[in-house]
Amino acid sequence: MNVLLFPGQGSQSVGMGLEFYNNFNLVKKIFQEADEKLNYPISKIILEGPENELQLTKNTQPAILTVSYSIFKVLSDEFGLSLKSFEYFAGHSLGEYSALVCSESLSFNDAVYLLHERGKAMQEAVPVGKGAMIAVLGLKTNEIQNLIENRENKKGICEIANDNADGQVIVSGDKENITDFQNKLKEKNIKTIPLKVSAPFHCMLMKPAAEKMKEKINSINFNSPKVNIINNVTAKSVKESEMIKKLLIDQIFSTVRWRESLLTMKNSGISNFIEIGPGKVLTGMAKRTIKGANCFSINTIADIKNSNDKF
């Protein structure tokens, strides 16, 4: 059985999707649709940059959706890929919107708008420089949670933002607390990497962003997805449209339970994990979490041709 995985922030790069844009008119139309919906040339930022513009989260989020959806449409419309080939879709953070679009729960037009607004709301929730995120390497999630709970200074925010895989967990919060936590880990010879992010995503500091997005998300029409979606907040499948909306709002300030989502799919008998979109981040996480699983990514035309016998 197969599952499609859709990447989130961090997988972006200038020029992503260019090969598909140059070779398929349907991709040009998707990029044009994004430009028209946002009322500015997001396609130019995706294809030509500059890098600093693409890295702004209000651009990054709709950009990754646009590329992921374009590749999916090439697979389905040009290469005959059927939704019936897949047991589940799952997306990492903003990738959940890509999964919803590709499962026909949410229109691409609405998703581009929502992700642009989501990016703006997340950036505005915390002033630049007031928040921070770090990757903690080599520890299990429960070990990191114990260290967070047992730290001396508990006044500020310091929370697990992304449970990506064993040995790869992201912690988010206000800068003072994250710096203090990082120093404590250093004393214990635990490796950490500070992330170059513009805001502390997926922690309680994002609650104001969730409040801003609540009305916008609830104003949009969602259908029941045609493929089961494993959502980030519960790491379980959700089909009911009102619950999907609620969980998208909660997701903004909640932990991305990606490792558990992968295990949910594995325990359902999934054997093929296929990442669609820019980069290969999720492929690496799947290989790390599910030993022996068949994991591969599709972000070039050659990848599509080489994958014909894998679905």
SEGU-974055 format. One record per residue (C-alpha): residue number from 1; chain; residue in one letter; x, y, z. Coordinates in Angstrom, 2 decimals. Example, Ala and Ser with C-alpha at 12.3 -4.5 7.8 and 13.67 -1.06 7.14 Angstrom:
REM SEGU-974055
<seq = 1	mol = A	type = A	xx = 12.30	yy = -4.50	zz = 7.80>
<seq = 2	mol = A	type = S	xx = 13.67	yy = -1.06	zz = 7.14>
END
This chain:
REM SEGU-974055
<seq = 1	mol = A	type = M	xx = 0.00	yy = 0.00	zz = 0.00>
<seq = 2	mol = A	type = N	xx = 1.09	yy = 3.55	zz = -0.77>
<seq = 3	mol = A	type = V	xx = 1.10	yy = 6.90	zz = 0.99>
<seq = 4	mol = A	type = L	xx = 1.94	yy = 10.37	zz = -0.35>
<seq = 5	mol = A	type = L	xx = 3.91	yy = 12.78	zz = 1.85>
<seq = 6	mol = A	type = F	xx = 3.94	yy = 16.55	zz = 1.29>
<seq = 7	mol = A	type = P	xx = 6.82	yy = 18.69	zz = 2.64>
<seq = 8	mol = A	type = G	xx = 6.70	yy = 21.79	zz = 4.79>
<seq = 9	mol = A	type = Q	xx = 8.87	yy = 24.83	zz = 5.38>
<seq = 10	mol = A	type = G	xx = 12.60	yy = 24.21	zz = 5.01>
<seq = 11	mol = A	type = S	xx = 12.32	yy = 22.35	zz = 1.71>
<seq = 12	mol = A	type = Q	xx = 12.14	yy = 25.52	zz = -0.41>
<seq = 13	mol = A	type = S	xx = 14.83	yy = 26.65	zz = -2.85>
<seq = 14	mol = A	type = V	xx = 14.89	yy = 29.20	zz = -5.66>
<seq = 15	mol = A	type = G	xx = 14.13	yy = 27.45	zz = -8.96>
<seq = 16	mol = A	type = M	xx = 12.09	yy = 24.63	zz = -7.43>
<seq = 17	mol = A	type = G	xx = 9.56	yy = 23.32	zz = -9.92>
<seq = 18	mol = A	type = L	xx = 11.30	yy = 24.99	zz = -12.88>
<seq = 19	mol = A	type = E	xx = 11.62	yy = 21.75	zz = -14.88>
<seq = 20	mol = A	type = F	xx = 7.88	yy = 21.10	zz = -14.54>
<seq = 21	mol = A	type = Y	xx = 7.06	yy = 24.74	zz = -15.33>
<seq = 22	mol = A	type = N	xx = 9.09	yy = 24.59	zz = -18.55>
<seq = 23	mol = A	type = N	xx = 7.63	yy = 21.28	zz = -19.73>
<seq = 24	mol = A	type = F	xx = 3.94	yy = 21.32	zz = -18.80>
<seq = 25	mol = A	type = N	xx = 1.33	yy = 23.97	zz = -19.60>
<seq = 26	mol = A	type = L	xx = -0.84	yy = 22.82	zz = -16.71>
<seq = 27	mol = A	type = V	xx = 1.97	yy = 23.82	zz = -14.33>
<seq = 28	mol = A	type = K	xx = 2.20	yy = 27.26	zz = -15.93>
<seq = 29	mol = A	type = K	xx = -1.55	yy = 27.61	zz = -15.33>
<seq = 30	mol = A	type = I	xx = -1.20	yy = 26.62	zz = -11.66>
<seq = 31	mol = A	type = F	xx = 1.59	yy = 29.17	zz = -11.14>
<seq = 32	mol = A	type = Q	xx = -0.51	yy = 31.82	zz = -12.89>
<seq = 33	mol = A	type = E	xx = -3.51	yy = 30.96	zz = -10.70>
<seq = 34	mol = A	type = A	xx = -1.36	yy = 31.49	zz = -7.60>
<seq = 35	mol = A	type = D	xx = -0.17	yy = 34.88	zz = -8.93>
<seq = 36	mol = A	type = E	xx = -3.73	yy = 35.99	zz = -9.61>
<seq = 37	mol = A	type = K	xx = -5.05	yy = 34.85	zz = -6.23>
<seq = 38	mol = A	type = L	xx = -2.27	yy = 36.54	zz = -4.26>
<seq = 39	mol = A	type = N	xx = -2.19	yy = 39.58	zz = -6.53>
<seq = 40	mol = A	type = Y	xx = 1.60	yy = 39.53	zz = -6.78>
<seq = 41	mol = A	type = P	xx = 4.09	yy = 37.37	zz = -8.77>
<seq = 42	mol = A	type = I	xx = 4.74	yy = 34.47	zz = -6.39>
<seq = 43	mol = A	type = S	xx = 5.74	yy = 32.44	zz = -9.48>
<seq = 44	mol = A	type = K	xx = 8.66	yy = 34.81	zz = -10.16>
<seq = 45	mol = A	type = I	xx = 9.82	yy = 34.50	zz = -6.53>
<seq = 46	mol = A	type = I	xx = 9.64	yy = 30.68	zz = -6.79>
<seq = 47	mol = A	type = L	xx = 11.48	yy = 30.43	zz = -10.10>
<seq = 48	mol = A	type = E	xx = 13.91	yy = 33.37	zz = -9.91>
<seq = 49	mol = A	type = G	xx = 14.05	yy = 34.57	zz = -6.31>
<seq = 50	mol = A	type = P	xx = 15.56	yy = 36.52	zz = -4.73>
<seq = 51	mol = A	type = E	xx = 16.31	yy = 34.04	zz = -1.96>
<seq = 52	mol = A	type = N	xx = 15.47	yy = 36.48	zz = 0.85>
<seq = 53	mol = A	type = E	xx = 11.98	yy = 37.01	zz = -0.62>
<seq = 54	mol = A	type = L	xx = 11.34	yy = 33.26	zz = -0.91>
<seq = 55	mol = A	type = Q	xx = 12.43	yy = 32.77	zz = 2.72>
<seq = 56	mol = A	type = L	xx = 9.71	yy = 35.10	zz = 4.04>
<seq = 57	mol = A	type = T	xx = 7.17	yy = 32.69	zz = 5.49>
<seq = 58	mol = A	type = K	xx = 4.23	yy = 34.53	zz = 3.82>
<seq = 59	mol = A	type = N	xx = 5.89	yy = 33.55	zz = 0.50>
<seq = 60	mol = A	type = T	xx = 7.47	yy = 30.24	zz = 1.49>
<seq = 61	mol = A	type = Q	xx = 4.18	yy = 28.64	zz = 2.48>
<seq = 62	mol = A	type = P	xx = 2.15	yy = 29.27	zz = -0.70>
<seq = 63	mol = A	type = A	xx = 5.29	yy = 28.63	zz = -2.78>
<seq = 64	mol = A	type = I	xx = 5.81	yy = 25.10	zz = -1.46>
<seq = 65	mol = A	type = L	xx = 2.10	yy = 24.34	zz = -1.93>
<seq = 66	mol = A	type = T	xx = 2.26	yy = 25.59	zz = -5.53>
<seq = 67	mol = A	type = V	xx = 5.20	yy = 23.34	zz = -6.40>
<seq = 68	mol = A	type = S	xx = 3.87	yy = 20.27	zz = -4.58>
<seq = 69	mol = A	type = Y	xx = 0.45	yy = 20.61	zz = -6.20>
<seq = 70	mol = A	type = S	xx = 2.03	yy = 21.13	zz = -9.63>
<seq = 71	mol = A	type = I	xx = 4.02	yy = 17.90	zz = -9.37>
<seq = 72	mol = A	type = F	xx = 0.93	yy = 16.05	zz = -8.16>
<seq = 73	mol = A	type = K	xx = -1.14	yy = 17.33	zz = -11.11>
<seq = 74	mol = A	type = V	xx = 1.56	yy = 16.27	zz = -13.57>
<seq = 75	mol = A	type = L	xx = 1.49	yy = 12.80	zz = -11.99>
<seq = 76	mol = A	type = S	xx = -2.30	yy = 12.56	zz = -12.15>
<seq = 77	mol = A	type = D	xx = -3.11	yy = 14.36	zz = -15.40>
<seq = 78	mol = A	type = E	xx = -0.08	yy = 13.49	zz = -17.54>
<seq = 79	mol = A	type = F	xx = 0.95	yy = 10.11	zz = -16.12>
<seq = 80	mol = A	type = G	xx = -2.44	yy = 8.73	zz = -15.08>
<seq = 81	mol = A	type = L	xx = -1.87	yy = 8.44	zz = -11.33>
<seq = 82	mol = A	type = S	xx = -5.14	yy = 7.67	zz = -9.53>
<seq = 83	mol = A	type = L	xx = -6.17	yy = 8.68	zz = -6.02>
<seq = 84	mol = A	type = K	xx = -7.20	yy = 5.04	zz = -5.60>
<seq = 85	mol = A	type = S	xx = -3.50	yy = 4.14	zz = -5.58>
<seq = 86	mol = A	type = F	xx = -3.13	yy = 5.63	zz = -2.08>
<seq = 87	mol = A	type = E	xx = -4.33	yy = 4.65	zz = 1.35>
<seq = 88	mol = A	type = Y	xx = -3.24	yy = 7.91	zz = 3.02>
<seq = 89	mol = A	type = F	xx = -1.93	yy = 11.41	zz = 2.38>
<seq = 90	mol = A	type = A	xx = 0.04	yy = 13.29	zz = 5.03>
<seq = 91	mol = A	type = G	xx = 1.70	yy = 16.70	zz = 5.03>
<seq = 92	mol = A	type = H	xx = 4.27	yy = 18.20	zz = 7.36>
<seq = 93	mol = A	type = S	xx = 2.92	yy = 21.46	zz = 8.85>
<seq = 94	mol = A	type = L	xx = 1.94	yy = 23.59	zz = 5.81>
<seq = 95	mol = A	type = G	xx = 2.20	yy = 20.36	zz = 3.78>
<seq = 96	mol = A	type = E	xx = -1.11	yy = 19.35	zz = 5.33>
<seq = 97	mol = A	type = Y	xx = -2.73	yy = 21.98	zz = 3.10>
<seq = 98	mol = A	type = S	xx = -1.06	yy = 20.37	zz = 0.06>
<seq = 99	mol = A	type = A	xx = -2.47	yy = 17.01	zz = 1.14>
<seq = 100	mol = A	type = L	xx = -5.96	yy = 18.49	zz = 1.50>
<seq = 101	mol = A	type = V	xx = -5.79	yy = 20.11	zz = -1.95>
<seq = 102	mol = A	type = C	xx = -4.58	yy = 16.92	zz = -3.64>
<seq = 103	mol = A	type = S	xx = -7.30	yy = 14.88	zz = -1.90>
<seq = 104	mol = A	type = E	xx = -9.89	yy = 17.36	zz = -3.24>
<seq = 105	mol = A	type = S	xx = -10.93	yy = 18.53	zz = 0.23>
<seq = 106	mol = A	type = L	xx = -9.77	yy = 22.11	zz = -0.36>
<seq = 107	mol = A	type = S	xx = -9.41	yy = 24.10	zz = -3.58>
<seq = 108	mol = A	type = F	xx = -5.91	yy = 25.19	zz = -4.63>
<seq = 109	mol = A	type = N	xx = -7.14	yy = 28.78	zz = -4.85>
<seq = 110	mol = A	type = D	xx = -8.37	yy = 28.78	zz = -1.26>
<seq = 111	mol = A	type = A	xx = -5.27	yy = 26.99	zz = 0.03>
<seq = 112	mol = A	type = V	xx = -2.88	yy = 29.51	zz = -1.58>
<seq = 113	mol = A	type = Y	xx = -4.82	yy = 32.33	zz = 0.08>
<seq = 114	mol = A	type = L	xx = -4.94	yy = 30.60	zz = 3.48>
<seq = 115	mol = A	type = L	xx = -1.22	yy = 29.80	zz = 3.50>
<seq = 116	mol = A	type = H	xx = -0.28	yy = 33.37	zz = 2.58>
<seq = 117	mol = A	type = E	xx = -2.48	yy = 34.63	zz = 5.43>
<seq = 118	mol = A	type = R	xx = -1.12	yy = 31.91	zz = 7.74>
<seq = 119	mol = A	type = G	xx = 2.43	yy = 33.00	zz = 6.99>
<seq = 120	mol = A	type = K	xx = 1.62	yy = 36.65	zz = 7.71>
<seq = 121	mol = A	type = A	xx = -0.22	yy = 35.79	zz = 10.94>
<seq = 122	mol = A	type = M	xx = 2.61	yy = 33.56	zz = 12.19>
<seq = 123	mol = A	type = Q	xx = 5.22	yy = 36.24	zz = 11.51>
<seq = 124	mol = A	type = E	xx = 3.15	yy = 38.97	zz = 13.16>
<seq = 125	mol = A	type = A	xx = 2.47	yy = 36.86	zz = 16.28>
<seq = 126	mol = A	type = V	xx = 6.01	yy = 37.32	zz = 17.60>
<seq = 127	mol = A	type = P	xx = 8.36	yy = 40.24	zz = 16.81>
<seq = 128	mol = A	type = V	xx = 11.46	yy = 39.26	zz = 14.81>
<seq = 129	mol = A	type = G	xx = 14.27	yy = 38.26	zz = 17.17>
<seq = 130	mol = A	type = K	xx = 11.99	yy = 37.50	zz = 20.14>
<seq = 131	mol = A	type = G	xx = 11.55	yy = 33.81	zz = 19.37>
<seq = 132	mol = A	type = A	xx = 13.87	yy = 30.93	zz = 18.49>
<seq = 133	mol = A	type = M	xx = 13.88	yy = 27.29	zz = 17.42>
<seq = 134	mol = A	type = I	xx = 16.55	yy = 24.62	zz = 17.80>
<seq = 135	mol = A	type = A	xx = 16.97	yy = 21.06	zz = 16.55>
<seq = 136	mol = A	type = V	xx = 17.92	yy = 18.61	zz = 19.29>
<seq = 137	mol = A	type = L	xx = 19.81	yy = 15.61	zz = 17.95>
<seq = 138	mol = A	type = G	xx = 20.36	yy = 12.13	zz = 19.32>
<seq = 139	mol = A	type = L	xx = 17.60	yy = 12.01	zz = 21.95>
<seq = 140	mol = A	type = K	xx = 14.14	yy = 10.46	zz = 21.95>
<seq = 141	mol = A	type = T	xx = 11.10	yy = 12.71	zz = 22.23>
<seq = 142	mol = A	type = N	xx = 10.22	yy = 11.65	zz = 25.79>
<seq = 143	mol = A	type = E	xx = 13.80	yy = 12.33	zz = 26.92>
<seq = 144	mol = A	type = I	xx = 13.61	yy = 15.87	zz = 25.56>
<seq = 145	mol = A	type = Q	xx = 10.20	yy = 16.40	zz = 27.14>
<seq = 146	mol = A	type = N	xx = 11.61	yy = 15.35	zz = 30.52>
<seq = 147	mol = A	type = L	xx = 14.48	yy = 17.83	zz = 30.16>
<seq = 148	mol = A	type = I	xx = 12.02	yy = 20.60	zz = 29.28>
<seq = 149	mol = A	type = E	xx = 9.81	yy = 19.82	zz = 32.27>
<seq = 150	mol = A	type = N	xx = 12.79	yy = 19.65	zz = 34.65>
<seq = 151	mol = A	type = R	xx = 14.49	yy = 22.89	zz = 33.57>
<seq = 152	mol = A	type = E	xx = 15.00	yy = 25.52	zz = 36.27>
<seq = 153	mol = A	type = N	xx = 13.46	yy = 28.53	zz = 34.51>
<seq = 154	mol = A	type = K	xx = 9.88	yy = 27.62	zz = 33.62>
<seq = 155	mol = A	type = K	xx = 8.44	yy = 31.12	zz = 33.25>
<seq = 156	mol = A	type = G	xx = 8.67	yy = 31.43	zz = 29.46>
<seq = 157	mol = A	type = I	xx = 7.77	yy = 29.18	zz = 26.53>
<seq = 158	mol = A	type = C	xx = 9.92	yy = 26.18	zz = 25.65>
<seq = 159	mol = A	type = E	xx = 8.03	yy = 23.41	zz = 23.86>
<seq = 160	mol = A	type = I	xx = 8.49	yy = 20.55	zz = 21.40>
<seq = 161	mol = A	type = A	xx = 7.41	yy = 21.98	zz = 18.04>
<seq = 162	mol = A	type = N	xx = 8.19	yy = 19.09	zz = 15.67>
<seq = 163	mol = A	type = D	xx = 8.55	yy = 15.46	zz = 16.67>
<seq = 164	mol = A	type = N	xx = 10.15	yy = 14.56	zz = 13.34>
<seq = 165	mol = A	type = A	xx = 11.95	yy = 11.29	zz = 14.06>
<seq = 166	mol = A	type = D	xx = 13.89	yy = 9.61	zz = 16.85>
<seq = 167	mol = A	type = G	xx = 17.01	yy = 11.68	zz = 17.25>
<seq = 168	mol = A	type = Q	xx = 15.57	yy = 14.69	zz = 15.43>
<seq = 169	mol = A	type = V	xx = 13.22	yy = 16.89	zz = 17.46>
<seq = 170	mol = A	type = I	xx = 12.61	yy = 20.64	zz = 17.12>
<seq = 171	mol = A	type = V	xx = 12.09	yy = 22.83	zz = 20.20>
<seq = 172	mol = A	type = S	xx = 10.46	yy = 26.25	zz = 19.95>
<seq = 173	mol = A	type = G	xx = 9.79	yy = 29.19	zz = 22.27>
<seq = 174	mol = A	type = D	xx = 10.89	yy = 32.63	zz = 23.36>
<seq = 175	mol = A	type = K	xx = 14.54	yy = 33.35	zz = 22.67>
<seq = 176	mol = A	type = E	xx = 15.67	yy = 33.66	zz = 26.29>
<seq = 177	mol = A	type = N	xx = 14.23	yy = 30.29	zz = 27.28>
<seq = 178	mol = A	type = I	xx = 15.45	yy = 28.50	zz = 24.15>
<seq = 179	mol = A	type = T	xx = 18.98	yy = 29.90	zz = 24.61>
<seq = 180	mol = A	type = D	xx = 18.96	yy = 28.84	zz = 28.26>
<seq = 181	mol = A	type = F	xx = 17.71	yy = 25.34	zz = 27.34>
<seq = 182	mol = A	type = Q	xx = 20.34	yy = 25.06	zz = 24.60>
<seq = 183	mol = A	type = N	xx = 23.09	yy = 25.94	zz = 27.07>
<seq = 184	mol = A	type = K	xx = 21.85	yy = 23.32	zz = 29.53>
<seq = 185	mol = A	type = L	xx = 21.90	yy = 20.69	zz = 26.76>
<seq = 186	mol = A	type = K	xx = 25.43	yy = 21.74	zz = 25.80>
<seq = 187	mol = A	type = E	xx = 26.54	yy = 21.10	zz = 29.40>
<seq = 188	mol = A	type = K	xx = 25.21	yy = 17.54	zz = 28.99>
<seq = 189	mol = A	type = N	xx = 27.06	yy = 17.15	zz = 25.63>
<seq = 190	mol = A	type = I	xx = 23.77	yy = 16.99	zz = 23.74>
<seq = 191	mol = A	type = K	xx = 24.05	yy = 18.36	zz = 20.21>
<seq = 192	mol = A	type = T	xx = 21.73	yy = 21.17	zz = 19.14>
<seq = 193	mol = A	type = I	xx = 21.47	yy = 23.24	zz = 15.97>
<seq = 194	mol = A	type = P	xx = 19.86	yy = 26.70	zz = 15.96>
<seq = 195	mol = A	type = L	xx = 17.39	yy = 27.05	zz = 13.09>
<seq = 196	mol = A	type = K	xx = 17.31	yy = 30.07	zz = 10.78>
<seq = 197	mol = A	type = V	xx = 13.63	yy = 30.88	zz = 11.17>
<seq = 198	mol = A	type = S	xx = 11.76	yy = 34.16	zz = 11.32>
<seq = 199	mol = A	type = A	xx = 9.42	yy = 33.10	zz = 14.15>
<seq = 200	mol = A	type = P	xx = 9.02	yy = 30.35	zz = 16.79>
<seq = 201	mol = A	type = F	xx = 6.55	yy = 28.09	zz = 15.00>
<seq = 202	mol = A	type = H	xx = 4.31	yy = 25.40	zz = 16.55>
<seq = 203	mol = A	type = C	xx = 4.35	yy = 26.58	zz = 20.16>
<seq = 204	mol = A	type = M	xx = 1.98	yy = 28.58	zz = 22.37>
<seq = 205	mol = A	type = L	xx = 3.54	yy = 31.86	zz = 21.18>
<seq = 206	mol = A	type = M	xx = 1.62	yy = 31.19	zz = 17.94>
<seq = 207	mol = A	type = K	xx = -1.78	yy = 31.33	zz = 19.70>
<seq = 208	mol = A	type = P	xx = -2.45	yy = 34.88	zz = 18.39>
<seq = 209	mol = A	type = A	xx = -1.82	yy = 33.62	zz = 14.85>
<seq = 210	mol = A	type = A	xx = -4.33	yy = 30.81	zz = 15.38>
<seq = 211	mol = A	type = E	xx = -6.91	yy = 33.33	zz = 16.56>
<seq = 212	mol = A	type = K	xx = -6.35	yy = 35.40	zz = 13.40>
<seq = 213	mol = A	type = M	xx = -6.65	yy = 32.33	zz = 11.17>
<seq = 214	mol = A	type = K	xx = -9.75	yy = 30.92	zz = 12.88>
<seq = 215	mol = A	type = E	xx = -12.21	yy = 33.18	zz = 11.06>
<seq = 216	mol = A	type = K	xx = -10.38	yy = 32.84	zz = 7.74>
<seq = 217	mol = A	type = I	xx = -10.27	yy = 29.03	zz = 7.86>
<seq = 218	mol = A	type = N	xx = -13.89	yy = 28.76	zz = 9.00>
<seq = 219	mol = A	type = S	xx = -15.02	yy = 30.98	zz = 6.12>
<seq = 220	mol = A	type = I	xx = -13.66	yy = 28.54	zz = 3.52>
<seq = 221	mol = A	type = N	xx = -15.53	yy = 25.52	zz = 2.16>
<seq = 222	mol = A	type = F	xx = -13.88	yy = 22.17	zz = 2.89>
<seq = 223	mol = A	type = N	xx = -15.10	yy = 18.83	zz = 1.54>
<seq = 224	mol = A	type = S	xx = -14.51	yy = 15.41	zz = 2.97>
<seq = 225	mol = A	type = P	xx = -11.15	yy = 14.28	zz = 1.49>
<seq = 226	mol = A	type = K	xx = -11.18	yy = 11.50	zz = -1.11>
<seq = 227	mol = A	type = V	xx = -8.06	yy = 10.01	zz = 0.50>
<seq = 228	mol = A	type = N	xx = -7.58	yy = 9.56	zz = 4.24>
<seq = 229	mol = A	type = I	xx = -5.53	yy = 12.45	zz = 5.70>
<seq = 230	mol = A	type = I	xx = -3.30	yy = 11.82	zz = 8.71>
<seq = 231	mol = A	type = N	xx = -3.32	yy = 15.15	zz = 10.52>
<seq = 232	mol = A	type = N	xx = -0.41	yy = 16.67	zz = 12.45>
<seq = 233	mol = A	type = V	xx = -2.20	yy = 17.36	zz = 15.74>
<seq = 234	mol = A	type = T	xx = -3.55	yy = 13.89	zz = 16.54>
<seq = 235	mol = A	type = A	xx = -1.44	yy = 11.72	zz = 14.19>
<seq = 236	mol = A	type = K	xx = -4.72	yy = 10.06	zz = 13.17>
<seq = 237	mol = A	type = S	xx = -6.97	yy = 10.03	zz = 10.12>
<seq = 238	mol = A	type = V	xx = -9.70	yy = 12.69	zz = 9.98>
<seq = 239	mol = A	type = K	xx = -12.43	yy = 12.95	zz = 7.34>
<seq = 240	mol = A	type = E	xx = -15.07	yy = 15.26	zz = 8.79>
<seq = 241	mol = A	type = S	xx = -14.65	yy = 18.76	zz = 7.31>
<seq = 242	mol = A	type = E	xx = -15.41	yy = 20.75	zz = 10.49>
<seq = 243	mol = A	type = M	xx = -12.87	yy = 18.70	zz = 12.45>
<seq = 244	mol = A	type = I	xx = -10.29	yy = 19.24	zz = 9.69>
<seq = 245	mol = A	type = K	xx = -10.79	yy = 23.00	zz = 10.08>
<seq = 246	mol = A	type = K	xx = -10.45	yy = 22.87	zz = 13.87>
<seq = 247	mol = A	type = L	xx = -7.25	yy = 20.84	zz = 13.65>
<seq = 248	mol = A	type = L	xx = -5.73	yy = 23.22	zz = 11.07>
<seq = 249	mol = A	type = I	xx = -6.31	yy = 26.06	zz = 13.54>
<seq = 250	mol = A	type = D	xx = -4.86	yy = 24.06	zz = 16.46>
<seq = 251	mol = A	type = Q	xx = -1.91	yy = 22.94	zz = 14.32>
<seq = 252	mol = A	type = I	xx = -0.52	yy = 26.50	zz = 14.27>
<seq = 253	mol = A	type = F	xx = 0.40	yy = 26.34	zz = 17.99>
<seq = 254	mol = A	type = S	xx = 0.63	yy = 22.56	zz = 18.45>
<seq = 255	mol = A	type = T	xx = 3.37	yy = 19.97	zz = 18.08>
<seq = 256	mol = A	type = V	xx = 3.71	yy = 18.44	zz = 14.60>
<seq = 257	mol = A	type = R	xx = 3.49	yy = 14.75	zz = 15.53>
<seq = 258	mol = A	type = W	xx = 5.24	yy = 13.53	zz = 12.40>
<seq = 259	mol = A	type = R	xx = 7.04	yy = 10.49	zz = 13.82>
<seq = 260	mol = A	type = E	xx = 3.76	yy = 9.22	zz = 15.25>
<seq = 261	mol = A	type = S	xx = 1.99	yy = 9.93	zz = 11.94>
<seq = 262	mol = A	type = L	xx = 4.51	yy = 7.77	zz = 10.10>
<seq = 263	mol = A	type = L	xx = 4.04	yy = 4.99	zz = 12.65>
<seq = 264	mol = A	type = T	xx = 0.25	yy = 5.24	zz = 12.31>
<seq = 265	mol = A	type = M	xx = 0.60	yy = 4.63	zz = 8.59>
<seq = 266	mol = A	type = K	xx = 3.17	yy = 1.87	zz = 9.03>
<seq = 267	mol = A	type = N	xx = 0.89	yy = 0.07	zz = 11.50>
<seq = 268	mol = A	type = S	xx = -1.89	yy = 0.22	zz = 8.89>
<seq = 269	mol = A	type = G	xx = 0.24	yy = -1.83	zz = 6.53>
<seq = 270	mol = A	type = I	xx = 1.79	yy = 0.95	zz = 4.44>
<seq = 271	mol = A	type = S	xx = 4.92	yy = -0.19	zz = 2.61>
<seq = 272	mol = A	type = N	xx = 5.64	yy = 2.65	zz = 0.14>
<seq = 273	mol = A	type = F	xx = 6.25	yy = 6.20	zz = 1.39>
<seq = 274	mol = A	type = I	xx = 6.42	yy = 8.66	zz = -1.53>
<seq = 275	mol = A	type = E	xx = 7.33	yy = 12.32	zz = -1.02>
<seq = 276	mol = A	type = I	xx = 5.97	yy = 14.81	zz = -3.56>
<seq = 277	mol = A	type = G	xx = 7.33	yy = 18.35	zz = -3.70>
<seq = 278	mol = A	type = P	xx = 10.63	yy = 20.19	zz = -3.32>
<seq = 279	mol = A	type = G	xx = 13.46	yy = 18.50	zz = -1.41>
<seq = 280	mol = A	type = K	xx = 13.82	yy = 15.09	zz = 0.18>
<seq = 281	mol = A	type = V	xx = 13.45	yy = 15.95	zz = 3.88>
<seq = 282	mol = A	type = L	xx = 10.44	yy = 13.73	zz = 4.56>
<seq = 283	mol = A	type = T	xx = 12.00	yy = 10.78	zz = 2.73>
<seq = 284	mol = A	type = G	xx = 14.92	yy = 10.92	zz = 5.15>
<seq = 285	mol = A	type = M	xx = 12.59	yy = 11.09	zz = 8.17>
<seq = 286	mol = A	type = A	xx = 10.58	yy = 8.11	zz = 6.92>
<seq = 287	mol = A	type = K	xx = 13.73	yy = 6.02	zz = 6.41>
<seq = 288	mol = A	type = R	xx = 14.90	yy = 6.94	zz = 9.89>
<seq = 289	mol = A	type = T	xx = 11.59	yy = 6.10	zz = 11.56>
<seq = 290	mol = A	type = I	xx = 10.54	yy = 2.98	zz = 9.64>
<seq = 291	mol = A	type = K	xx = 13.43	yy = 0.62	zz = 9.08>
<seq = 292	mol = A	type = G	xx = 13.24	yy = -1.29	zz = 5.83>
<seq = 293	mol = A	type = A	xx = 10.40	yy = 0.82	zz = 4.38>
<seq = 294	mol = A	type = N	xx = 10.43	yy = 1.68	zz = 0.68>
<seq = 295	mol = A	type = C	xx = 10.86	yy = 5.48	zz = 0.70>
<seq = 296	mol = A	type = F	xx = 11.51	yy = 7.73	zz = -2.28>
<seq = 297	mol = A	type = S	xx = 10.90	yy = 11.29	zz = -3.44>
<seq = 298	mol = A	type = I	xx = 9.47	yy = 12.73	zz = -6.65>
<seq = 299	mol = A	type = N	xx = 10.66	yy = 16.21	zz = -7.58>
<seq = 300	mol = A	type = T	xx = 11.93	yy = 15.75	zz = -11.16>
<seq = 301	mol = A	type = I	xx = 10.42	yy = 14.32	zz = -14.36>
<seq = 302	mol = A	type = A	xx = 13.01	yy = 11.53	zz = -14.22>
<seq = 303	mol = A	type = D	xx = 11.76	yy = 10.63	zz = -10.73>
<seq = 304	mol = A	type = I	xx = 8.26	yy = 10.18	zz = -12.14>
<seq = 305	mol = A	type = K	xx = 9.46	yy = 7.95	zz = -14.99>
<seq = 306	mol = A	type = N	xx = 11.56	yy = 5.88	zz = -12.60>
<seq = 307	mol = A	type = S	xx = 8.65	yy = 5.44	zz = -10.19>
<seq = 308	mol = A	type = N	xx = 6.15	yy = 3.90	zz = -12.62>
<seq = 309	mol = A	type = D	xx = 6.72	yy = 0.39	zz = -11.28>
<seq = 310	mol = A	type = K	xx = 6.64	yy = 1.47	zz = -7.63>
<seq = 311	mol = A	type = F	xx = 2.97	yy = 2.44	zz = -7.24>
END
